[in-house]
């Protein structure tokens, strides 16, 4: 096997089918033996990733992209990459983001574990999101903030620096590790994974249980580089790996 960069979301993508997950772990072990690198890209914070690692049979990754691309860890008990966080600083002011979002009563702050220096996360219903998101985006820009809004799974809203998302973090990691896009494969299931699939010409596996927002994006951006699996979770990843000839 030629070395590849394997990047996957966790919840409802890698995690969710224990039998297929164990099969995938065997493939990951063989892939690492040939020089491949394993990266998890998750909306979870480091703390919540560590919680999941005690519950699910997670293969230990080479790198962790956490908090929707706002933190990159090479040591799972260490501190995030300062080089990456320096890239996120321009145009970001967390205090002003908090002050601006406070005007919207429909925004409900998520747990403290989901907040970070470069990420503010809320719960937001689908009904309220239709009108609120354009208004919030306009107001944040009027404040001179260079940010982006990522809404996924019909409930989760993340306010991030403009250059912070899973796709931007993927590109940073891929270039740092020296992998070409065609030797990179990404896997996901929800709206915050769209940036992974939109990053460039990487191969992409959308699992069969993908959320409507990712399926809609996939329909609007057809490319032979992306495969929509029939199977769910890890079984869908295995299906996609076979489709692209990586298995």
C-alpha positions as CSV (number, residue, x, y, z in Angstrom):
1,X,0.0,0.0,0.0
2,X,1.3,3.5,-0.9
3,X,1.2,5.7,2.1
4,X,-1.9,7.9,2.4
5,X,-3.3,10.6,4.7
6,X,-6.5,9.3,6.2
7,X,-8.7,11.9,7.8
8,X,-12.1,11.1,9.4
9,X,-14.8,12.7,11.5
10,X,-15.7,10.7,14.6
11,X,-19.3,10.8,15.8
12,X,-21.7,9.0,13.3
13,X,-18.8,8.6,10.9
14,X,-16.0,6.5,12.4
15,X,-18.1,5.7,15.5
16,X,-21.5,4.1,15.4
17,X,-20.9,0.5,14.1
18,X,-18.6,-1.3,16.5
19,X,-18.2,-4.4,14.3
20,X,-17.2,-2.4,11.2
21,X,-15.1,-0.1,13.4
22,X,-13.0,-3.0,14.5
23,X,-12.5,-4.1,10.9
24,X,-11.5,-0.6,10.0
25,X,-9.0,-0.5,12.8
26,X,-7.3,-3.6,11.3
27,X,-7.0,-1.6,8.0
28,X,-5.7,1.4,9.8
29,X,-3.0,-0.8,11.5
30,X,-1.9,-2.1,8.1
31,X,-2.0,1.3,6.6
32,X,0.2,2.8,9.3
33,X,2.7,0.0,8.8
34,X,3.3,1.3,5.3
35,X,3.8,5.0,6.4
36,X,0.2,6.2,6.2
37,X,-0.9,8.9,8.7
38,X,-4.2,8.7,10.7
39,X,-5.9,12.0,11.6
40,X,-9.2,12.5,13.4
41,X,-11.1,15.7,12.6
42,X,-13.9,16.3,15.1
43,X,-16.2,18.9,16.5
44,X,-15.3,17.6,19.9
45,X,-12.9,19.4,22.2
46,X,-9.8,17.5,23.4
47,X,-11.5,16.7,26.7
48,X,-14.6,15.3,25.0
49,X,-12.4,13.4,22.5
50,X,-10.7,11.8,25.5
51,X,-14.1,10.9,26.9
52,X,-15.0,9.2,23.6
53,X,-11.7,7.3,23.6
54,X,-12.7,5.6,26.8
55,X,-16.1,4.5,25.3
56,X,-15.3,3.5,21.7
57,X,-12.5,1.3,20.2
58,X,-10.6,4.3,18.8
59,X,-7.3,3.6,17.0
60,X,-4.8,6.1,18.3
61,X,-4.3,8.8,15.7
62,X,-1.1,10.6,14.6
63,X,-2.8,13.9,14.9
64,X,-6.1,15.2,16.3
65,X,-8.0,18.2,14.6
66,X,-10.4,19.2,17.4
67,X,-13.1,21.8,18.0
68,X,-14.1,22.1,14.3
69,X,-10.6,22.8,13.1
70,X,-9.7,25.4,15.7
71,X,-7.1,23.3,17.4
72,X,-4.5,20.7,16.2
73,X,-2.8,18.3,18.5
74,X,0.2,16.1,17.9
75,X,0.2,15.0,21.5
76,X,-3.2,14.0,22.8
77,X,-2.3,15.2,26.3
78,X,-0.5,18.3,25.2
79,X,-1.2,21.8,24.0
80,X,-2.5,22.7,20.5
81,X,-0.2,23.8,17.7
82,X,0.8,27.5,18.3
83,X,1.7,27.8,14.6
84,X,-1.9,27.0,13.6
85,X,-3.5,29.2,16.3
86,X,-1.4,32.2,15.1
87,X,-3.1,31.8,11.7
88,X,-6.5,32.1,13.3
89,X,-5.9,35.3,15.3
90,X,-6.3,38.1,12.6
91,X,-9.9,39.4,12.6
92,X,-11.0,37.3,15.6
93,X,-12.2,38.9,18.9
94,X,-13.9,36.4,21.1
95,X,-15.3,39.0,23.5
96,X,-16.9,40.9,20.7
97,X,-18.4,37.7,19.3
98,X,-19.9,37.0,22.7
99,X,-21.3,40.5,23.0
100,X,-22.9,40.4,19.5
101,X,-24.5,37.0,19.9
102,X,-25.9,38.0,23.3
103,X,-28.6,40.0,21.3
104,X,-30.2,36.7,20.1
105,X,-32.3,34.9,22.7
106,X,-32.6,31.8,20.4
107,X,-28.9,31.1,20.8
108,X,-28.2,28.8,23.7
109,X,-24.6,28.4,24.7
110,X,-23.3,24.8,24.7
111,X,-21.4,23.4,27.6
112,X,-18.1,25.0,28.7
113,X,-16.2,22.0,27.4
114,X,-17.3,23.0,23.9
115,X,-16.1,26.6,24.1
116,X,-12.5,27.6,23.4
117,X,-10.3,30.6,22.6
118,X,-11.2,30.3,18.9
119,X,-14.7,28.8,19.0
120,X,-18.0,29.9,20.4
121,X,-20.7,27.2,20.2
122,X,-24.5,27.3,20.5
123,X,-27.6,25.2,20.2
124,X,-30.0,26.6,17.7
125,X,-33.2,25.1,16.3
126,X,-33.7,24.6,12.6
127,X,-36.8,26.9,12.7
128,X,-35.0,29.8,14.3
129,X,-31.9,29.3,12.2
130,X,-33.6,30.3,8.9
131,X,-34.0,34.0,9.9
132,X,-31.3,34.2,12.6
133,X,-28.2,33.1,10.7
134,X,-28.3,35.8,8.0
135,X,-29.0,38.5,10.6
136,X,-26.2,37.3,12.8
137,X,-23.7,37.0,10.0
138,X,-24.5,40.6,8.9
139,X,-24.2,42.0,12.5
140,X,-20.8,40.2,13.1
141,X,-19.5,41.7,9.9
142,X,-20.7,45.1,10.8
143,X,-18.6,44.7,14.0
144,X,-15.6,44.3,11.8
145,X,-15.2,40.6,12.8
146,X,-13.7,38.2,10.2
147,X,-15.7,35.1,11.2
148,X,-17.7,32.3,9.7
149,X,-20.8,30.5,10.9
150,X,-21.0,26.7,10.7
151,X,-24.5,25.1,11.3
152,X,-24.8,21.4,11.4
153,X,-27.1,18.5,12.4
154,X,-30.1,20.9,12.7
155,X,-29.0,22.1,16.1
156,X,-25.2,23.0,16.4
157,X,-23.9,26.5,15.5
158,X,-20.2,27.3,15.7
159,X,-18.8,30.8,15.3
160,X,-15.2,30.5,14.2
161,X,-12.4,32.6,12.8
162,X,-12.7,33.0,9.0
163,X,-9.7,30.7,8.4
164,X,-10.7,28.1,11.0
165,X,-12.6,25.0,9.9
166,X,-12.0,21.4,9.3
167,X,-10.9,22.0,5.6
168,X,-8.4,24.7,6.4
169,X,-6.9,22.6,9.2
170,X,-6.8,19.6,6.8
171,X,-4.8,21.6,4.3
172,X,-2.4,22.8,7.0
173,X,-1.9,19.2,8.2
174,X,-1.6,17.8,4.7
175,X,1.0,20.3,3.6
176,X,2.9,19.9,6.9
177,X,3.0,16.1,6.6
178,X,3.8,16.3,2.8
179,X,0.9,14.4,1.3
180,X,-0.5,15.2,-2.1
181,X,-4.3,15.7,-2.3
182,X,-4.8,12.6,-4.4
183,X,-3.1,10.6,-1.6
184,X,-5.5,12.0,1.0
185,X,-8.9,10.6,1.9
186,X,-11.5,12.4,4.1
187,X,-14.7,11.0,5.6
188,X,-17.7,12.7,7.2
189,X,-21.4,12.9,7.8
190,X,-22.6,16.4,8.7
191,X,-22.4,20.1,7.9
192,X,-19.2,20.8,9.7
193,X,-17.6,18.2,7.5
194,X,-18.4,20.1,4.3
195,X,-15.2,22.1,4.6
196,X,-13.3,18.7,4.5
197,X,-14.9,17.9,1.2
198,X,-14.5,21.4,-0.2
199,X,-10.8,21.7,0.7
200,X,-9.6,20.6,-2.7
201,X,-9.1,17.5,-4.8
202,X,-8.8,15.0,-1.9
203,X,-10.8,11.8,-2.2
204,X,-13.9,12.0,0.0
205,X,-16.2,9.4,1.6
206,X,-19.7,10.5,2.7
207,X,-21.2,7.8,4.9
208,X,-24.7,6.5,4.2
209,X,-26.2,8.0,7.3
210,X,-25.1,11.6,6.3
211,X,-27.1,14.6,7.5
212,X,-29.3,16.4,5.0
213,X,-27.0,19.5,4.9
214,X,-24.1,17.4,3.7
215,X,-26.2,15.5,1.2
216,X,-27.6,18.7,-0.2
217,X,-24.1,20.1,-0.6
218,X,-22.9,16.9,-2.3
219,X,-25.8,17.1,-4.8
220,X,-24.9,20.7,-5.6
221,X,-21.1,20.0,-6.0
222,X,-20.8,16.7,-8.0
223,X,-17.3,15.4,-8.5
224,X,-15.9,11.9,-9.1
225,X,-13.5,12.6,-6.2
226,X,-16.4,12.0,-3.7
227,X,-18.2,8.8,-3.0
228,X,-21.6,8.5,-1.3
229,X,-21.6,5.2,0.6
230,X,-24.7,3.1,1.1
231,X,-23.5,1.7,4.4
232,X,-23.5,3.7,7.6
233,X,-20.6,4.8,9.8
234,X,-17.4,2.7,9.7
235,X,-19.0,0.3,7.2
236,X,-19.5,3.2,4.9
237,X,-15.9,4.2,5.2
238,X,-14.8,0.6,4.4
239,X,-17.1,0.7,1.3
240,X,-15.5,3.9,0.2
241,X,-12.0,2.8,0.7
242,X,-12.7,-0.2,-1.6
243,X,-14.4,2.1,-4.1
244,X,-11.2,4.3,-4.4
245,X,-8.9,1.3,-4.4
246,X,-7.3,1.9,-1.0
247,X,-8.5,-1.5,0.3
